[in-house]
Amino acid sequence: MNHAVFQQLAAELGEAWMDLVRDADKTDANARRVERRHMEDAAEEIVAVVNALLPPLKEVVVRRAAGMNWKAIAEALPHRAFFSMQDDHAAALRRVWDKAGDVVRRLI
């Protein structure tokens, strides 16, 4: 076999390899798109559960989810007792876990 045959074979193998890489990238992009869609659906389900909570529970959960610390929440809700807010938060998290535990697991 001469040198030209090896060069042609190497070029064909290189093209085949690049085709495989491009196909894998397309598949990976599609998988990421599907995963993102599943995560968005899961987040919407959790938001629906939180929105269905009673107002005292919801106001504490939404503030904690937004990153507020307990002191800031107590200042924002001066009419609420501190330990009552913590109890409401714990109860709300249990309710969210009961209603959407599978969804939460999907996000984790």
Beta strands, then each sheet from edge to edge (+ up, - down):
end
